[in-house]
Amino acid sequence: MGHLDPTQSFEPDGVGLEVFTTAPQSKDWNTGEYIRRLESVARWSEEAGCKGILVYTDNSIADPWMVSQIIIQNTERLSPLVAVQPVYMHPYSVAKMVSTYGSLHDRRIYLNMVAGGFSNDLAAMGDRTPHDCRYDRLVEYTLIIKQLLAGDRPVSFKGAFYQTENLRLAPKLPDELFPGIFVSGSSEAGLAAARAIGAVAVQYPNPVSEYEKSPPPADLNCGARVGIVAREDAVEAWRVAHDRFPTDRRGQLTHQLAMKVSDSVWHKQLSETVAATEADSCAQTDGEQNPYWLTPFQNYKTNCPYLVGSYERVAQELAKYIAVGYRTFILDIPPDQEELAHINMVLTRATMEAQNGRVVTAISN
């Protein structure tokens, strides 16, 4: 194959896609290396044409708002998708951060509203709220943020979890910078929250064949967290994938431990999918191995499924996800700029197939 331009840009306008990458985590690097790596990943993502970049939050990593400041200072348009956990700050503080970023940097912020996490982290902060009730709390929390950012009147709110009275926000956020809202859509409680707050329902997708039979909710804007490893040749793609994510017994044990301390529905669903798909892991589809791959998740290397194979095969699979209704994709942490160029090859082919109606699914048959 010819030279691959690592700066080629993905333009998804034809089928209305929004593509995000994911920022590296501070716990994986020492301080100086982490900042340099974060700056690089942010620039790669912007040059690849991505809309934004997910910034994680939990008790073990750097504050996502401080991380987002570094991203903004090193890019021109890229929007941080900031993970927001209600136990960390009042909704007023979140609205104030969003409006301040808008005022100081003229940059749109996206918010990934987090209801769960590791139960040990929540318990350490004195929060033992049951799973579904956390989504009820998240709805109130997000509605206050949205009302504050709308800025047309003081916010008085009386809910089961939060109360405000004549609360005003400054500086005023320009309408065009109003944040996009995301929330996990893996559970019924998460889907209900997405409807209540007008959020993108983000899922950790199962094999696309399951959605062809039972598509995601048509009344919601749905997104998917997924990693991609693709090359012109499928054998080379799988070699790269296995080199990057080798089998790790210690990682498997850590994954099993994480399962015990997490009540996240998506975590349990993906773990169940591991067992269900192991028998098909070497199955041949259209002359290639099934691209849906959970080994990185199973070995505690990442938190999403991967699609692996040739450009053509992975593009066909991704186009099917688009055809059943997914319009937002959050990619895994890119290992280098060239990998984003390979991913762009897939995204470009997938959108062309979806746009031209060349996707054959159970729905279209």
ZIZI-V877640 format. One record per backbone hydrogen bond with DSSP energy under -0.5 kcal/mol. NH is the residue of the N-H (numbers start at 1). CO is the residue of the C=O. Records with the same first field share a line. If there is no record, write none. Layout:
BEGIN
NH = CO + CO
END
This chain:
BEGIN
5 = 3
6 = 4
8 = 5
10 = 48
11 = 9
12 = 10
15 = 12
16 = 12 + 13
17 = 12
18 = 327
20 = 329
21 = 52
22 = 332
23 = 54
28 = 25
29 = 26
34 = 30
35 = 31
36 = 32
37 = 33
38 = 34
39 = 35
40 = 36
41 = 37
42 = 38
43 = 39
44 = 40
45 = 41
46 = 42
47 = 43
48 = 44
49 = 46
50 = 45
51 = 19
52 = 19
53 = 79
54 = 21
55 = 81
56 = 54
61 = 58
67 = 63
68 = 64
69 = 65
70 = 66
71 = 67
72 = 68
73 = 69
74 = 70 + 71
75 = 72
79 = 51
80 = 78
81 = 53
82 = 80 + 110
83 = 55
84 = 112
85 = 83
86 = 84 + 114
88 = 85
89 = 85
93 = 90
94 = 90
95 = 91
96 = 92
97 = 93
98 = 94
99 = 95
100 = 96
101 = 97
102 = 98
103 = 99
104 = 100
105 = 101
106 = 102
107 = 101
109 = 177
110 = 80
111 = 180
112 = 82
113 = 111 + 182
114 = 84
115 = 113
119 = 261
120 = 261
121 = 118
122 = 118
123 = 119
124 = 120
125 = 121 + 122
126 = 123
127 = 122
128 = 126
134 = 130
135 = 131
136 = 132
137 = 133
138 = 134
139 = 135
140 = 136
141 = 137
142 = 138
143 = 139
144 = 140
145 = 141
146 = 142
147 = 143
148 = 144
149 = 145
150 = 146
151 = 147
155 = 167
156 = 154
157 = 164
159 = 162
164 = 157
167 = 155
174 = 172
177 = 174
178 = 175
182 = 111
183 = 200
184 = 113
185 = 202
191 = 187
192 = 188
193 = 189
194 = 190
195 = 191
196 = 192
197 = 193
198 = 194
199 = 194
200 = 181
201 = 221
202 = 183 + 200
203 = 223
205 = 203
210 = 207
211 = 207 + 208
212 = 208
213 = 209
214 = 210
220 = 217
222 = 220 + 325
223 = 201
224 = 328
225 = 203
226 = 224 + 330
227 = 305
229 = 307
231 = 309
237 = 233
238 = 234
239 = 235
240 = 236
241 = 237
242 = 238
243 = 239
244 = 240
245 = 241
252 = 248
253 = 249
254 = 250
255 = 251
256 = 252
257 = 253
258 = 254
259 = 255
260 = 256 + 257
261 = 257
262 = 259
263 = 117
268 = 264
269 = 265
270 = 266
271 = 267
272 = 268
273 = 269
274 = 270
275 = 271
276 = 272
277 = 273
278 = 274
280 = 277
281 = 278
283 = 280
285 = 288
288 = 285
290 = 283
293 = 306
298 = 294
299 = 295
300 = 297
301 = 296
302 = 296
305 = 225
306 = 293
307 = 227
308 = 291
309 = 229
311 = 231
314 = 310
315 = 311
316 = 312
317 = 313
318 = 314
319 = 315
320 = 316
321 = 317
322 = 318
323 = 319
324 = 320
325 = 321 + 322
326 = 321
327 = 222
328 = 222
329 = 18
330 = 224
331 = 20 + 329
332 = 226
340 = 336
341 = 337
342 = 338
343 = 339
344 = 340
345 = 341
346 = 342
347 = 343
348 = 344
349 = 345
350 = 346
351 = 347
352 = 348
353 = 349
354 = 350
355 = 351
356 = 352
357 = 354
358 = 353
360 = 358
361 = 359
365 = 361
END
